[in-house]
Amino acid sequence: MSRRTGRVPTLVLALALAVAVLGLVVFAVVSSKTDTNASPASVAPSAKPSLGPLGELAHRKPGDPLALGRPDAPVTMVIFSDYRCPFCAKFSKDTERALAKQYVDAGKLRIEWRDFPIFGDQSMQAAIAGRAAALQGKFWEFNHAVYDAAPDKGHPDLPPDRLLQFARSAGVPDLARFQQDTKSPQLAQEVRTDLAEASALGVSSTPAFSVNGYPVLGAQPTELFKQQIERALAGAS
């Protein structure tokens, strides 16, 4: 009887240690799978990117409707984005337009768009719709209309009728042509080309950026982008 009683505390202690170890393992697994696109505030601005130097990605094509700024600007920012990504919308509203006002308008920065539709068929259709708007000179107006209407969290619903509404509010002049162009195999192929480029670079989430070949991941604070642009400007001078 006494020997059984003596073994009880030992068994309890062993069980407690096993539970503690299991808890640590679960915590480590969950932590390792945390979404890299969690709230931008949770990502330290000084965090090192998980991608290495990307090299020159900018096309610098004169008259490119999916670009802002001079083709010969000393700094280029390539954006990989999805219209259904809430963090892409945050970047558009909080950062992109501020950078355009400060650097694009001054001839120091060129911003080039790349479609990276990773949130389903509606993301793909929205990307094609953006290019359909671009054919009528209204890409950025359409782009901003979609992002301005995006919720702070979650993925917006972007069926064809809503994309048409965005085209109308963006001032696309020929809506019948816009609707026809959203069915264009050529535009769909252009989107797939962007998607393949991003995948080949190792991009796995949106938004993602290349500033003169230096990767920046996530909707980081505006100040971080300004710092990287200033470093690139200093290196280009």
SVG drawing of the C-alpha trace seen along z (x, -y; Angstrom):
<svg xmlns="http://www.w3.org/2000/svg" viewBox="-23 -68 49 70">
<polyline fill="none" stroke="black" stroke-width="0.4" points="0.0,0.0 2.8,-2.4 4.7,-1.6 1.7,-2.5 1.2,-5.8 4.8,-6.7 4.5,-6.3 1.6,-8.7 3.6,-12.0 6.2,-10.7 3.5,-10.0 1.9,-13.3 5.2,-15.1 6.0,-13.2 2.5,-14.0 3.0,-17.7 6.3,-17.9 4.9,-16.2 2.1,-18.7 4.6,-21.6 6.8,-20.2 3.8,-19.7 2.7,-23.3 6.1,-24.6 6.1,-22.5 2.6,-23.8 3.6,-27.4 6.7,-27.0 4.7,-25.5 2.0,-28.2 4.6,-31.0 6.5,-29.6 3.2,-29.7 2.2,-33.2 1.0,-35.1 3.8,-37.4 1.1,-39.8 -0.2,-40.3 -0.7,-43.9 2.1,-46.0 2.6,-47.4 3.7,-44.0 6.6,-43.9 9.7,-45.8 10.8,-48.4 14.4,-47.2 13.4,-43.5 15.6,-41.9 13.8,-40.8 13.4,-37.1 14.2,-37.7 17.7,-38.5 18.6,-41.3 16.2,-41.0 18.2,-42.9 16.7,-45.3 13.0,-44.5 11.7,-47.7 10.6,-47.7 11.1,-51.5 8.8,-51.4 7.8,-54.9 4.1,-55.5 3.4,-52.4 -0.1,-53.0 0.7,-50.7 3.5,-53.0 3.9,-56.4 6.9,-58.6 9.7,-59.2 11.2,-56.1 14.7,-57.4 13.9,-58.2 16.9,-57.2 14.8,-55.0 12.2,-52.5 9.7,-50.8 8.0,-47.6 4.8,-46.7 3.4,-43.1 -0.2,-43.5 -3.7,-41.9 -6.9,-43.9 -8.5,-41.7 -5.6,-42.1 -6.5,-44.4 -2.8,-45.2 -2.4,-46.2 -5.3,-48.6 -3.7,-50.0 -0.4,-50.6 -2.3,-52.3 -4.2,-54.7 -1.6,-55.4 1.7,-55.2 1.7,-55.0 0.0,-58.3 2.3,-60.1 5.4,-58.6 4.0,-59.7 3.5,-63.3 6.9,-63.5 9.1,-61.6 7.3,-60.7 6.2,-64.3 9.8,-65.4 11.2,-63.0 13.0,-60.9 10.9,-57.8 9.1,-55.6 6.4,-53.2 5.6,-50.2 2.6,-47.9 2.7,-44.1 -0.4,-42.0 -0.1,-39.2 -3.6,-37.8 -3.4,-35.1 -6.9,-35.3 -8.9,-33.4 -10.7,-33.9 -12.1,-37.3 -8.5,-38.6 -7.6,-37.4 -10.7,-39.1 -10.0,-42.3 -6.4,-42.3 -7.7,-41.9 -10.2,-44.6 -7.4,-47.0 -5.7,-46.3 -8.9,-46.9 -9.2,-50.3 -5.5,-50.9 -6.4,-50.5 -8.5,-53.6 -6.0,-55.5 -7.7,-55.0 -5.6,-52.4 -4.6,-54.3 -8.1,-55.8 -9.6,-52.3 -6.8,-51.0 -7.5,-53.8 -11.3,-53.4 -11.0,-49.7 -8.7,-50.2 -10.6,-53.2 -13.6,-51.0 -11.8,-48.1 -12.6,-47.1 -9.9,-47.3 -10.0,-43.6 -10.9,-40.6 -11.1,-40.2 -13.7,-42.3 -16.2,-40.7 -15.4,-41.8 -17.9,-40.3 -18.1,-41.6 -20.9,-44.1 -18.9,-45.7 -15.8,-46.0 -18.0,-47.7 -19.1,-50.2 -15.5,-50.9 -14.7,-51.5 -17.6,-53.9 -16.5,-55.8 -12.9,-55.9 -14.1,-57.7 -13.5,-54.9 -15.1,-56.5 -16.3,-53.4 -17.9,-50.9 -19.0,-48.5 -15.4,-48.3 -14.2,-47.8 -16.6,-44.9 -15.4,-43.3 -11.8,-43.8 -12.2,-42.1 -12.7,-38.9 -9.5,-39.5 -7.1,-36.4 -4.2,-38.8 -4.9,-40.7 -5.3,-37.5 -1.9,-36.3 -0.3,-39.6 -1.6,-39.0 -0.3,-35.4 3.1,-36.7 3.3,-39.0 2.2,-36.1 4.9,-33.9 7.6,-36.6 6.6,-37.1 6.6,-33.3 10.0,-32.9 11.4,-35.6 10.0,-33.8 7.3,-36.2 4.6,-34.4 2.4,-37.2 1.1,-40.6 2.1,-43.4 5.7,-42.9 8.1,-45.5 11.4,-46.0 13.1,-49.4 16.0,-49.4 16.3,-45.7 16.0,-45.8 13.0,-43.7 10.5,-45.2 7.7,-42.8 4.3,-43.9 2.6,-47.2 5.4,-48.6 5.2,-52.2 5.6,-55.0 8.7,-56.1 10.5,-52.8 9.8,-53.2 11.0,-56.8 14.2,-55.7 14.8,-53.0 14.1,-55.5 16.5,-58.0 19.2,-55.3 18.6,-54.4 18.8,-58.0 22.1,-58.4 23.5,-55.3 22.4,-56.6 24.0,-60.0"/>
</svg>
